[in-house]
Amino acid sequence: MFQKATLTLLLLAIVSCKNSETTEKDQIKSANWLLGKWESKIDEGDLSENWKQVNDSTFQGESFFIKGKDTLHFESITLQQKGEELFYNATVKGQNENKAVPFRLTSKTEKQLVFENPKHDYPQKIIYTQISKDSLVASISGVQLGKPSAEKFGMKKAESEK
């Protein structure tokens, strides 16, 4: 009897751990459509984001804004699953002592990811919306210098992740 109870508890523990692991990885899977190279060419310059999968809980991204030969903005991004939460960690050289600023996933649908950090100076909200398989809109918003501010960046897929 004791062996049966022990075996049953052991099996329950294994099954519950397996289910928990599956649930945990589901958050990052909802961002799979983000993988690849995205570009936008506008009068002010060229914007590109490159996303690749590092492992089953982490995506690595880089965002560049270039005008001519000058890089006006460079950002290193990590999309990371921690437990059941998904974080967008943005690092901009020369800002925040070169430390990542975390934005927590607060809302998601099949085609949209919303990350927020109400304590950050600007932006406080970052949204990625998939328009089609080869286009998306990235938007940032929040309060900047005491006034509401928002910017949108439409991008086309240049290539898929290899």
DSSP file (Angstrom, degrees, kcal/mol; ACC not computed):
  #  RESIDUE AA STRUCTURE BP1 BP2  ACC     N-H-->O    O-->H-N    N-H-->O    O-->H-N    TCO  KAPPA ALPHA  PHI   PSI    X-CA   Y-CA   Z-CA
    1    1 A M     >        0   0    0      0, 0.0     4,-2.3     0, 0.0     5,-0.2   0.000 360.0 360.0 360.0 -46.3    0.0    0.0    0.0
    2    2 A F  H  >  +     0   0    0      1,-0.2     4,-2.4     2,-0.2     5,-0.2   0.894 360.0  50.7 -62.3 -40.0    2.8    2.4    1.0
    3    3 A Q  H  > S+     0   0    0      2,-0.2     4,-2.7     1,-0.2    -1,-0.2   0.885 109.2  51.2 -65.6 -38.5    4.6    1.7   -2.3
    4    4 A K  H  > S+     0   0    0      2,-0.2     4,-2.5     1,-0.2    -2,-0.2   0.921 111.4  47.2 -63.9 -43.6    1.5    2.3   -4.3
    5    5 A A  H  X S+     0   0    0     -4,-2.3     4,-2.6     2,-0.2    -2,-0.2   0.909 113.3  48.5 -64.2 -42.6    0.9    5.7   -2.6
    6    6 A T  H  X S+     0   0    0     -4,-2.4     4,-2.6     2,-0.2    -2,-0.2   0.928 112.5  48.1 -63.7 -45.4    4.6    6.7   -3.1
    7    7 A L  H  X S+     0   0    0     -4,-2.7     4,-2.6     2,-0.2    -2,-0.2   0.908 111.8  50.1 -61.5 -42.7    4.5    5.7   -6.8
    8    8 A T  H  X S+     0   0    0     -4,-2.5     4,-2.4     2,-0.2    -2,-0.2   0.926 112.0  47.2 -62.5 -45.5    1.2    7.6   -7.3
    9    9 A L  H  X S+     0   0    0     -4,-2.6     4,-2.4     2,-0.2    -2,-0.2   0.902 111.7  51.1 -63.6 -40.6    2.6   10.7   -5.7
   10   10 A L  H  X S+     0   0    0     -4,-2.6     4,-2.3     2,-0.2    -2,-0.2   0.923 111.1  47.6 -62.2 -45.3    5.8   10.4   -7.7
   11   11 A L  H  X S+     0   0    0     -4,-2.6     4,-2.6     1,-0.2    -2,-0.2   0.905 111.5  50.8 -62.4 -41.9    3.9   10.1  -10.9
   12   12 A L  H  X S+     0   0    0     -4,-2.4     4,-2.7     1,-0.2    -2,-0.2   0.904 110.0  50.3 -61.9 -41.4    1.7   13.1  -10.0
   13   13 A A  H  X S+     0   0    0     -4,-2.4     4,-2.2     2,-0.2    -2,-0.2   0.920 111.8  47.4 -62.9 -44.0    4.8   15.2   -9.3
   14   14 A I  H  X S+     0   0    0     -4,-2.3     4,-2.2     2,-0.2    -2,-0.2   0.928 114.1  46.8 -63.5 -45.5    6.4   14.3  -12.6
   15   15 A V  H  X S+     0   0    0     -4,-2.6     4,-2.5     1,-0.2    -2,-0.2   0.911 112.4  49.5 -64.4 -43.0    3.1   15.1  -14.5
   16   16 A S  H  X S+     0   0    0     -4,-2.7     4,-2.1     1,-0.2    -1,-0.2   0.879 111.4  49.5 -67.3 -35.9    2.6   18.4  -12.7
   17   17 A C  H  X S+     0   0    0     -4,-2.2     4,-2.4    -5,-0.2    -1,-0.2   0.914 111.1  49.7 -65.2 -42.7    6.2   19.4  -13.4
   18   18 A K  H  X S+     0   0    0     -4,-2.2     4,-2.0     1,-0.2    -2,-0.2   0.919 112.0  47.5 -63.1 -44.5    5.8   18.6  -17.1
   19   19 A N  H  X S+     0   0    0     -4,-2.5     4,-2.3     1,-0.2    -1,-0.2   0.886 111.0  51.9 -64.2 -38.8    2.6   20.5  -17.4
   20   20 A S  H  X S+     0   0    0     -4,-2.1     4,-2.7     2,-0.2    -2,-0.2   0.913 108.5  50.7 -63.8 -43.1    4.2   23.5  -15.6
   21   21 A E  H  X S+     0   0    0     -4,-2.4     4,-1.9     2,-0.2    -2,-0.2   0.907 110.2  49.9 -62.0 -41.9    7.1   23.5  -18.0
   22   22 A T  H  X S+     0   0    0     -4,-2.0     4,-0.8     1,-0.2    -2,-0.2   0.929 112.1  47.4 -61.9 -45.9    4.7   23.4  -21.0
   23   23 A T  H >X S+     0   0    0     -4,-2.3     3,-0.7     1,-0.2     4,-0.6   0.911 109.8  53.9 -62.3 -43.0    2.7   26.3  -19.6
   24   24 A E  H >< S+     0   0    0     -4,-2.7     3,-0.7     1,-0.2     4,-0.5   0.894 109.1  46.9 -60.2 -41.5    5.9   28.3  -18.9
   25   25 A K  H 3X S+     0   0    0     -4,-1.9     4,-1.6     1,-0.2    -1,-0.2   0.630  94.1  79.0 -78.5 -12.0    7.2   28.0  -22.4
   26   26 A D  H <X S+     0   0    0     -4,-0.8     4,-1.2    -3,-0.7    -1,-0.2   0.831  84.7  61.7 -65.1 -31.3    3.9   29.0  -23.9
   27   27 A Q  H X< S+     0   0    0     -3,-0.7     3,-0.7    -4,-0.6     4,-0.2   0.951 107.6  41.2 -61.2 -50.2    4.5   32.7  -23.3
   28   28 A I  H >4 S+     0   0    0     -4,-0.5     3,-1.9     1,-0.2    -1,-0.2   0.844 107.1  63.3 -68.8 -32.3    7.6   32.9  -25.5
   29   29 A K  H >< S+     0   0    0     -4,-1.6     3,-1.7     1,-0.3    -1,-0.2   0.810  91.0  66.8 -61.2 -28.0    6.0   30.8  -28.1
   30   30 A S  T << S+     0   0    0     -4,-1.2    -1,-0.3    -3,-0.7     3,-0.2   0.639  99.4  52.6 -67.9 -11.6    3.3   33.5  -28.6
   31   31 A A  T X  S+     0   0    0     -3,-1.9     3,-2.3    -4,-0.2     4,-0.4   0.292  72.3 109.7-104.5   8.4    6.1   35.7  -30.0
   32   32 A N  G X   +     0   0    0     -3,-1.7     3,-1.6     1,-0.3    -1,-0.1   0.818  69.7  65.5 -54.5 -33.0    7.4   33.3  -32.6
   33   33 A W  G 3  S+     0   0    0      1,-0.3    -1,-0.3    -3,-0.2    -2,-0.1   0.660  91.1  66.3 -65.5 -14.5    6.1   35.5  -35.4
   34   34 A L  G <  S+     0   0    0     -3,-2.3    -1,-0.3    94,-0.0    17,-0.2   0.708  76.4 109.4 -78.6 -20.9    8.6   38.2  -34.3
   35   35 A L    <   +     0   0    0     -3,-1.6     2,-0.2    -4,-0.4   126,-0.2  -0.271  59.8  41.0 -62.9 140.4   11.6   36.1  -35.4
   36   36 A G  E    S-A   51   0A   0     15,-2.4    15,-3.0   124,-0.2     2,-0.5  -0.741  96.5 -46.8 121.5-169.0   13.5   37.2  -38.4
   37   37 A K  E     -AB  50 159A   0    122,-3.3   121,-3.3    -2,-0.2   122,-1.3  -0.901  49.1-170.8-108.5 128.8   14.7   40.5  -39.9
   38   38 A W  E     -AB  49 157A   0     11,-3.4    11,-2.5    -2,-0.5     2,-0.3  -0.932   6.2-175.7-120.3 141.0   12.4   43.5  -40.1
   39   39 A E  E     -AB  48 156A   0    117,-2.9   117,-3.0    -2,-0.4     2,-0.3  -0.962  15.9-175.2-139.3 153.8   13.0   46.7  -42.0
   40   40 A S  E     -A   47   0A   0      7,-2.5     7,-3.1    -2,-0.3     2,-0.6  -0.951   9.6-160.4-146.3 127.4   11.5   50.1  -42.6
   41   41 A K  E     +A   46   0A   0     -2,-0.3     2,-0.3     5,-0.2     5,-0.2  -0.937  25.3 159.2-111.1 115.9   12.9   52.8  -44.9
   42   42 A I  E >   -A   45   0A   0      3,-2.7     3,-1.4    -2,-0.6    -2,-0.0  -0.796  55.4 -96.7-128.2 170.8   11.6   56.3  -44.2
   43   43 A D  T 3  S+     0   0    0      1,-0.3     3,-0.1    -2,-0.3    -1,-0.0   0.852 122.0  55.3 -56.9 -36.3   12.8   59.8  -45.0
   44   44 A E  T 3  S-     0   0    0      1,-0.2     2,-0.3    23,-0.0    -1,-0.3   0.665 124.6 -76.7 -74.1 -15.7   14.4   60.1  -41.6
   45   45 A G  E <   -A   42   0A   0     -3,-1.4    -3,-2.7    22,-0.1     2,-0.5  -0.955  57.5 -53.0 150.7-168.8   16.5   57.0  -42.1
   46   46 A D  E     -AC  41  66A   0     20,-3.6    20,-3.0    -2,-0.3     2,-0.4  -0.922  40.2-164.1-112.0 127.5   16.4   53.2  -42.1
   47   47 A L  E     +AC  40  65A   0     -7,-3.1    -7,-2.5    -2,-0.5     2,-0.3  -0.910  13.5 172.3-108.6 134.8   15.1   51.2  -39.2
   48   48 A S  E     -AC  39  64A   0     16,-2.4    16,-2.8    -2,-0.4     2,-0.4  -0.999  15.4-168.5-142.3 146.4   15.8   47.5  -38.8
   49   49 A E  E     -AC  38  63A   0    -11,-2.5   -11,-3.4    -2,-0.3     2,-0.5  -1.000   6.2-163.9-130.6 133.5   15.2   44.8  -36.1
   50   50 A N  E     -AC  37  62A   0     12,-2.3    12,-1.7    -2,-0.4     2,-0.4  -0.978   9.0-174.2-119.6 123.2   16.7   41.4  -36.2
   51   51 A W  E     +AC  36  61A   0    -15,-3.0   -15,-2.4    -2,-0.5     2,-0.3  -0.960   6.4 171.1-120.4 133.4   15.3   38.7  -33.9
   52   52 A K  E     - C   0  60A   0      8,-2.4     8,-3.0    -2,-0.4     2,-0.5  -0.975  34.9-113.4-136.8 154.1   16.6   35.2  -33.4
   53   53 A Q  E     - C   0  59A   0     -2,-0.3     6,-0.2     6,-0.2     3,-0.1  -0.763  25.7-179.3 -87.8 124.4   15.8   32.4  -31.0
   54   54 A V  E     -     0   0A   0      4,-2.4     2,-0.2    -2,-0.5     5,-0.2   0.876  67.2 -34.3 -87.6 -45.9   18.6   31.6  -28.5
   55   55 A N  E >  S- C   0  58A   0      3,-1.6     3,-0.8     0, 0.0    -1,-0.3  -0.847  82.1 -65.7-158.0-167.2   16.8   28.8  -26.7
   56   56 A D  T 3  S+     0   0    0     -2,-0.2   -28,-0.2     1,-0.2   -27,-0.1   0.523 132.1  32.6 -75.3  -1.7   13.3   27.7  -25.7
   57   57 A S  T 3  S+     0   0    0      1,-0.2    24,-3.1   -29,-0.1     2,-0.4   0.355 112.6  61.7-129.5   4.4   12.9   30.6  -23.3
   58   58 A T  E <   -CD  55  80A   0     -3,-0.8    -4,-2.4    22,-0.2    -3,-1.6  -0.991  46.9-174.4-141.9 131.9   14.9   33.4  -24.9
   59   59 A F  E     -CD  53  79A   0     20,-2.8    20,-2.7    -2,-0.4     2,-0.4  -0.944  18.2-148.5-113.8 144.1   14.8   35.5  -28.1
   60   60 A Q  E     -CD  52  78A   0     -8,-3.0    -8,-2.4    -2,-0.4     2,-0.3  -0.949  18.8-178.7-114.2 132.7   17.6   38.0  -28.8
   61   61 A G  E     -CD  51  77A   0     16,-3.5    16,-3.3    -2,-0.4     2,-0.4  -0.932  15.6-163.5-130.6 154.8   16.9   41.2  -30.8
   62   62 A E  E     -CD  50  76A   0    -12,-1.7   -12,-2.3    -2,-0.3     2,-0.5  -0.999   7.3-162.4-134.5 136.0   18.8   44.1  -32.1
   63   63 A S  E     -CD  49  75A   0     12,-2.9    12,-2.5    -2,-0.4     2,-0.4  -0.979   9.4-177.1-122.5 128.7   17.3   47.4  -33.3
   64   64 A F  E     -CD  48  74A   0    -16,-2.8   -16,-2.4    -2,-0.5     2,-0.5  -0.958  14.8-168.2-124.0 140.5   19.2   49.9  -35.5
   65   65 A F  E     -CD  47  73A   0      8,-2.4     7,-2.4    -2,-0.4     8,-1.5  -0.958  21.6-179.9-125.7 114.2   18.1   53.3  -36.7
   66   66 A I  E     -CD  46  71A   0    -20,-3.0   -20,-3.6    -2,-0.5     2,-0.5  -0.928  19.4-170.7-121.5 134.7   20.6   54.5  -39.4
   67   67 A K  E >  S- D   0  70A   0      3,-2.7     3,-2.3    -2,-0.4     2,-0.4  -0.972  71.8 -44.8-122.8 115.4   20.7   57.7  -41.4
   68   68 A G  T 3  S-     0   0    0     -2,-0.5   -22,-0.1     1,-0.3    -2,-0.0  -0.531 124.5 -25.6  64.9-119.2   23.3   57.6  -44.2
   69   69 A K  T 3  S+     0   0    0     -2,-0.4     2,-0.5    -3,-0.1    -1,-0.3   0.371 118.7  99.1-104.6   2.4   26.4   56.2  -42.5
   70   70 A D  E <   -D   67   0A   0     -3,-2.3    -3,-2.7     2,-0.0     2,-0.9  -0.776  65.1-143.4 -97.5 131.0   25.4   57.3  -39.0
   71   71 A T  E     +D   66   0A   0     -2,-0.5    -5,-0.2    -5,-0.2     3,-0.1  -0.819  20.5 179.0 -87.9 108.9   23.8   55.0  -36.4
   72   72 A L  E     +     0   0A   0     -7,-2.4     2,-0.3    -2,-0.9    -6,-0.2   0.763  67.9  14.0 -82.8 -26.9   21.4   57.3  -34.6
   73   73 A H  E     -D   65   0A   0     -8,-1.5    -8,-2.4    -3,-0.1     2,-0.4  -0.975  58.9-179.7-152.4 134.0   20.1   54.6  -32.3
   74   74 A F  E     +D   64   0A   0     -2,-0.3    19,-0.6   -10,-0.2     2,-0.4  -0.998   8.5 179.0-134.8 132.6   21.1   51.1  -31.3
   75   75 A E  E     -DE  63  92A   0    -12,-2.5   -12,-2.9    -2,-0.4     2,-0.5  -0.998  17.6-151.9-135.9 133.7   19.2   48.9  -28.9
   76   76 A S  E     -DE  62  91A   0     15,-2.8    15,-3.0    -2,-0.4     2,-0.4  -0.906  22.8-168.6-102.8 131.7   19.9   45.3  -27.7
   77   77 A I  E     -DE  61  90A   0    -16,-3.3   -16,-3.5    -2,-0.5     2,-0.5  -0.952  15.6-167.8-128.0 139.7   16.8   43.4  -26.7
   78   78 A T  E     -DE  60  89A   0     11,-2.1    11,-3.1    -2,-0.4     2,-0.7  -0.993   6.9-161.0-124.3 124.9   16.2   40.2  -24.9
   79   79 A L  E     -DE  59  88A   0    -20,-2.7   -20,-2.8    -2,-0.5     2,-0.4  -0.925  27.7-179.9-101.0 113.6   12.7   38.6  -24.9
   80   80 A Q  E     -DE  58  87A   0      7,-2.9     7,-2.7    -2,-0.7     2,-0.6  -0.959  29.9-142.3-132.6 132.7   12.9   36.2  -22.0
   81   81 A Q  E     + E   0  86A   0    -24,-3.1     2,-0.5    -2,-0.4     5,-0.2  -0.769  21.5 179.3 -85.3 122.3   10.5   33.8  -20.3
   82   82 A K  E >   - E   0  85A   0      3,-3.3     3,-2.3    -2,-0.6     2,-0.3  -0.943  64.3 -49.3-126.7 109.1   10.9   33.8  -16.5
   83   83 A G  T 3  S-     0   0    0     -2,-0.5    -2,-0.0     1,-0.3     0, 0.0  -0.523 122.0 -25.1  63.6-125.9    8.5   31.4  -14.9
   84   84 A E  T 3  S+     0   0    0     -2,-0.3     2,-0.3    -3,-0.1    -1,-0.3   0.314 123.7  90.2 -99.0   7.6    5.1   32.2  -16.3
   85   85 A E  E <   -E   82   0A   0     -3,-2.3    -3,-3.3   -58,-0.0     2,-0.4  -0.790  62.4-147.5-108.9 150.5    6.1   35.8  -17.2
   86   86 A L  E     -E   81   0A   0     -2,-0.3    19,-2.8    -5,-0.2     2,-0.4  -0.954  15.6-164.5-115.6 131.8    7.6   37.2  -20.4
   87   87 A F  E     -EF  80 104A   0     -7,-2.7    -7,-2.9    -2,-0.4     2,-0.7  -0.943  16.8-152.7-121.8 139.3    9.9   40.2  -20.2
   88   88 A Y  E     -EF  79 103A   0     15,-3.1    15,-1.9    -2,-0.4     2,-0.6  -0.949  21.1-167.3-103.9 109.8   11.2   42.5  -22.9
   89   89 A N  E     -EF  78 102A   0    -11,-3.1   -11,-2.1    -2,-0.7     2,-0.5  -0.899   2.4-167.3-107.9 113.0   14.6   43.8  -21.7
   90   90 A A  E     -EF  77 101A   0     11,-2.4    11,-2.9    -2,-0.6     2,-0.5  -0.862   6.5-171.2-107.1 129.9   15.9   46.7  -23.6
   91   91 A T  E     -E   76   0A   0    -15,-3.0   -15,-2.8    -2,-0.5     2,-0.5  -0.977   1.3-173.8-120.7 120.8   19.5   48.0  -23.4
   92   92 A V  E >   -E   75   0A   0     -2,-0.5     3,-2.2     7,-0.4     6,-0.4  -0.964  32.1-115.5-114.9 122.1   20.5   51.2  -25.0
   93   93 A K  T 3  S+     0   0    0    -19,-0.6   -19,-0.1    -2,-0.5     3,-0.1  -0.290 100.9  17.7 -57.0 131.6   24.2   52.1  -24.9
   94   94 A G  T 3  S+     0   0    0      1,-0.3     2,-0.3     2,-0.0    -1,-0.3   0.435 108.7  96.7  86.8  -1.0   24.8   55.2  -22.9
   95   95 A Q  S X  S+     0   0    0     -3,-2.2     3,-1.8     1,-0.2     4,-0.4  -0.923  85.9   5.3-121.2 148.6   21.4   55.1  -21.1
   96   96 A N  G >  S-     0   0    0     -2,-0.3     3,-2.1     1,-0.3    -1,-0.2   0.848 126.8 -63.6  52.7  40.3   20.5   53.6  -17.7
   97   97 A E  G 3  S-     0   0    0      1,-0.3    -1,-0.3    -3,-0.2     3,-0.1   0.814  91.4 -67.5  53.4  33.4   24.2   52.9  -16.9
   98   98 A N  G <  S+     0   0    0     -3,-1.8     2,-0.3    -6,-0.4    -1,-0.3   0.727 103.9 135.2  59.0  25.6   24.1   50.5  -19.9
   99   99 A K    <   -     0   0    0     -3,-2.1    -7,-0.4    -4,-0.4    -1,-0.2  -0.763  61.8-100.2-101.7 150.8   21.7   48.2  -17.9
  100  100 A A        -     0   0    0     -2,-0.3    -9,-0.2    -9,-0.2    -1,-0.1  -0.393  25.8-141.9 -68.5 142.5   18.7   46.6  -19.4
  101  101 A V  E     -F   90   0A   0    -11,-2.9   -11,-2.4    -2,-0.1     2,-0.3  -0.940  21.2-138.3-103.9 120.3   15.3   48.1  -18.7
  102  102 A P  E     -F   89   0A   0      0, 0.0     2,-0.4     0, 0.0   -13,-0.2  -0.613  18.4-172.6 -85.7 137.8   12.6   45.4  -18.2
  103  103 A F  E     -F   88   0A   0    -15,-1.9   -15,-3.1    -2,-0.3     2,-0.3  -0.997  18.9-141.0-123.7 123.6    9.1   45.7  -19.6
  104  104 A R  E     -FG  87 116A   0     12,-2.2    12,-2.5    -2,-0.4     2,-0.4  -0.639  22.1-109.5 -88.6 140.4    6.7   43.0  -18.5
  105  105 A L  E     + G   0 115A   0    -19,-2.8    10,-0.3    -2,-0.3   -19,-0.2  -0.553  42.9 168.8 -65.3 120.2    4.2   41.4  -20.9
  106  106 A T  E     +     0   0A   0      8,-3.0     2,-0.3    -2,-0.4    -1,-0.2   0.596  62.1  11.9-110.0 -17.2    0.8   42.7  -19.7
  107  107 A S  E     + G   0 114A   0      7,-1.3     7,-2.6     2,-0.0    -1,-0.4  -0.980  61.7 176.4-159.5 145.3   -1.4   41.7  -22.6
  108  108 A K  E     + G   0 113A   0     -2,-0.3     2,-0.3     5,-0.2     5,-0.2  -0.995   7.2 176.3-152.5 149.5   -1.2   39.4  -25.6
  109  109 A T  E >   - G   0 112A   0      3,-2.6     3,-0.6    -2,-0.3    -2,-0.0  -0.743  56.9 -83.7-131.1-175.8   -3.3   38.1  -28.4
  110  110 A E  T 3  S+     0   0    0     -2,-0.3     3,-0.1     1,-0.2     0, 0.0   0.807 130.4  25.4 -61.0 -28.4   -2.4   35.9  -31.3
  111  111 A K  T 3  S+     0   0    0      1,-0.1    19,-3.1    18,-0.0     2,-0.3   0.219 116.9  61.7-123.7  14.4   -1.1   38.9  -33.2
  112  112 A Q  E <   -GH 109 129A   0     -3,-0.6    -3,-2.6    17,-0.2     2,-0.4  -0.992  48.9-169.9-148.1 139.2   -0.2   41.4  -30.5
  113  113 A L  E     -GH 108 128A   0     15,-2.4    15,-2.3    -2,-0.3     2,-0.5  -0.995   9.4-165.8-124.7 128.7    2.2   41.7  -27.6
  114  114 A V  E     -GH 107 127A   0     -7,-2.6    -8,-3.0    -2,-0.4    -7,-1.3  -0.969   6.3-176.2-120.2 121.0    2.0   44.5  -25.1
  115  115 A F  E     -GH 105 126A   0     11,-3.0    11,-2.7    -2,-0.5     2,-0.4  -0.926   6.9-172.9-116.1 139.8    4.9   45.2  -22.7
  116  116 A E  E     +GH 104 125A   0    -12,-2.5   -12,-2.2    -2,-0.4     9,-0.2  -0.982  25.8 172.5-138.5 147.8    4.8   47.8  -19.9
  117  117 A N    >   -     0   0    0      7,-2.7     3,-1.7    -2,-0.4   -14,-0.0  -0.718  10.0-173.8-145.8  91.6    7.1   49.4  -17.4
  118  118 A P  T 3  S+     0   0    0      0, 0.0     7,-0.1     0, 0.0     6,-0.1   0.673  83.0  58.8 -63.8 -16.5    5.2   52.3  -15.7
  119  119 A K  T 3  S+     0   0    0      5,-0.1     2,-0.1     3,-0.0     5,-0.1   0.585  82.6 101.1 -89.1 -10.2    8.3   53.4  -13.8
  120  120 A H  S <  S-     0   0    0     -3,-1.7    -3,-0.1     1,-0.1   -19,-0.0  -0.466  75.6-129.8 -76.4 147.5   10.5   54.0  -16.9
  121  121 A D  S    S+     0   0    0      1,-0.2    22,-0.2    -2,-0.1     3,-0.2   0.959  84.4  20.3 -63.4 -52.1   10.9   57.6  -18.1
  122  122 A Y  S    S+     0   0    0      1,-0.4    -1,-0.2    20,-0.1     2,-0.1  -0.831 118.8  21.2-170.2 135.3   10.0   56.9  -21.7
  123  123 A P        +     0   0    0      0, 0.0    -1,-0.4     0, 0.0    19,-0.2   0.660  54.7 176.2 -81.1 166.5    8.5   54.8  -23.2
  124  124 A Q  S    S+     0   0    0     17,-2.2    -7,-2.7     1,-0.2     2,-0.4   0.577  72.8  42.2-101.9 -17.0    6.3   53.1  -20.6
  125  125 A K  E     -HI 116 141A   0     16,-2.2    16,-2.1    -9,-0.2     2,-0.4  -0.996  59.1-173.3-136.3 136.6    4.6   50.9  -23.1
  126  126 A I  E     -HI 115 140A   0    -11,-2.7   -11,-3.0    -2,-0.4     2,-0.4  -0.998  11.1-173.9-127.7 127.1    5.9   48.9  -26.1
  127  127 A I  E     -HI 114 139A   0     12,-2.9    12,-2.9    -2,-0.4     2,-0.5  -0.981  11.8-166.9-126.8 131.9    3.5   47.1  -28.5
  128  128 A Y  E     -HI 113 138A   0    -15,-2.3   -15,-2.4    -2,-0.4     2,-0.5  -0.979  11.8-174.5-112.7 125.9    4.2   44.8  -31.4
  129  129 A T  E     -HI 112 137A   0      8,-2.6     8,-2.5    -2,-0.5     2,-0.6  -0.981  18.8-141.2-124.0 123.0    1.3   44.1  -33.7
  130  130 A Q  E     + I   0 136A   0    -19,-3.1     6,-0.3    -2,-0.5     3,-0.1  -0.728  19.7 178.0 -82.1 121.5    1.5   41.6  -36.5
  131  131 A I  E     -     0   0A   0      4,-2.1     2,-0.3    -2,-0.6     5,-0.2   0.866  69.6 -24.0 -88.0 -45.6   -0.4   43.0  -39.5
  132  132 A S  E >  S- I   0 135A   0      3,-1.9     3,-1.3   -21,-0.0    -1,-0.4  -0.867  82.6 -77.7-151.2-177.9    0.4   40.0  -41.8
  133  133 A K  T 3  S+     0   0    0     -2,-0.3     3,-0.0     1,-0.3    -3,-0.0   0.804 132.0  33.7 -59.6 -27.6    3.1   37.3  -42.0
  134  134 A D  T 3  S+     0   0    0      1,-0.1    23,-2.4    22,-0.1     2,-0.3   0.156 115.0  57.0-118.4  20.3    5.5   39.9  -43.5
  135  135 A S  E <   +IJ 132 156A   0     -3,-1.3    -4,-2.1    21,-0.2    -3,-1.9  -0.993  50.9 166.7-149.8 146.4    4.5   43.1  -41.8
  136  136 A L  E     -IJ 130 155A   0     19,-2.4    19,-3.1    -2,-0.3     2,-0.4  -0.949  26.0-133.7-146.1 165.0    4.2   44.5  -38.3
  137  137 A V  E     -IJ 129 154A   0     -8,-2.5    -8,-2.6    -2,-0.3     2,-0.5  -0.995  14.8-164.3-124.1 125.6    3.9   47.7  -36.4
  138  138 A A  E     -IJ 128 153A   0     15,-2.6    15,-2.8    -2,-0.4     2,-0.4  -0.926  15.7-177.5-104.2 131.1    6.0   48.4  -33.4
  139  139 A S  E     -IJ 127 152A   0    -12,-2.9   -12,-2.9    -2,-0.5     2,-0.4  -0.977  15.1-165.5-133.0 147.3    4.8   51.3  -31.2
  140  140 A I  E     +IJ 126 151A   0     11,-2.3    11,-2.6    -2,-0.4     2,-0.3  -0.956  18.8 163.6-124.9 147.1    6.1   53.0  -28.1
  141  141 A S  E     +IJ 125 150A   0    -16,-2.1   -17,-2.2    -2,-0.4   -16,-2.2  -0.974  12.3 103.7-156.2 168.1    4.1   55.3  -25.9
  142  142 A G  E     - J   0 149A   0      7,-2.0     7,-3.2    -2,-0.3     2,-0.5  -0.969  70.0 -42.5 151.5-162.0    3.9   57.0  -22.6
  143  143 A V  E     - J   0 148A   0     -2,-0.3     2,-0.4     5,-0.2     3,-0.1  -0.899  50.6-177.8-104.2 126.4    4.4   60.4  -20.9
  144  144 A Q  E >  S- J   0 147A   0      3,-3.3     3,-1.7    -2,-0.5   -22,-0.1  -0.990  71.4 -11.5-128.5 124.3    7.5   62.3  -22.1
  145  145 A L  T 3  S-     0   0    0     -2,-0.4    -1,-0.1     1,-0.3   -23,-0.0   0.872 130.9 -53.8  53.6  39.6    8.4   65.6  -20.6
  146  146 A G  T 3  S+     0   0    0      1,-0.2    -1,-0.3    -3,-0.1    -3,-0.0   0.468 121.3  97.4  80.0   2.2    5.0   65.7  -18.9
  147  147 A K  E <  S- J   0 144A   0     -3,-1.7    -3,-3.3     0, 0.0    -1,-0.2  -0.945  81.0-103.6-125.3 144.8    3.1   65.2  -22.1
  148  148 A P  E     - J   0 143A   0      0, 0.0     2,-0.3     0, 0.0    -5,-0.2  -0.405  46.1-180.0 -61.6 138.5    1.5   62.1  -23.7
  149  149 A S  E     + J   0 142A   0     -7,-3.2    -7,-2.0    -2,-0.1     2,-0.3  -0.992  11.5 175.7-143.4 147.8    3.7   60.9  -26.6
  150  150 A A  E     - J   0 141A   0     -2,-0.3     2,-0.3    -9,-0.2    -9,-0.2  -0.988   6.4-172.2-153.3 144.7    3.5   58.0  -29.0
  151  151 A E  E     - J   0 140A   0    -11,-2.6   -11,-2.3    -2,-0.3     2,-0.4  -0.995   7.3-159.0-137.2 143.3    5.4   56.8  -32.1
  152  152 A K  E     - J   0 139A   0     -2,-0.3     2,-0.4   -13,-0.2   -13,-0.2  -0.958   2.2-166.8-124.3 143.6    4.6   54.0  -34.5
  153  153 A F  E     - J   0 138A   0    -15,-2.8   -15,-2.6    -2,-0.4     2,-0.4  -0.930   7.7-156.5-132.8 107.7    7.0   52.1  -36.8
  154  154 A G  E     - J   0 137A   0     -2,-0.4     2,-0.3   -17,-0.2   -17,-0.2  -0.674  19.0-174.5 -81.8 135.1    5.7   50.0  -39.6
  155  155 A M  E     - J   0 136A   0    -19,-3.1   -19,-2.4    -2,-0.4     2,-0.3  -0.975  17.6-147.0-135.4 147.4    8.2   47.3  -40.7
  156  156 A K  E     -BJ  39 135A   0   -117,-3.0  -117,-2.9    -2,-0.3     2,-0.4  -0.843  33.0-105.3-108.1 147.7    8.3   44.7  -43.5
  157  157 A K  E     -B   38   0A   0    -23,-2.4  -119,-0.3    -2,-0.3     3,-0.1  -0.600  32.0-178.4 -74.9 124.4    9.9   41.3  -43.1
  158  158 A A  E     -     0   0A   0   -121,-3.3     2,-0.3    -2,-0.4  -120,-0.2   0.833  68.2 -16.0 -89.5 -39.3   13.2   41.2  -45.0
  159  159 A E  E     -B   37   0A   0   -122,-1.3  -122,-3.3   -25,-0.0    -1,-0.4  -0.980  67.2-110.0-162.0 155.4   14.0   37.6  -44.2
  160  160 A S        -     0   0    0     -2,-0.3  -124,-0.2  -124,-0.2     2,-0.1  -0.451  49.3 -85.1 -83.9 160.8   13.0   34.8  -41.8
  161  161 A E              0   0    0   -126,-0.2    -1,-0.1     1,-0.1  -109,-0.1  -0.399 360.0 360.0 -63.9 141.7   15.3   33.5  -39.0
  162  162 A K              0   0    0     -2,-0.1    -1,-0.1    -3,-0.1  -110,-0.1   0.410 360.0 360.0-100.0 360.0   17.7   30.9  -40.3
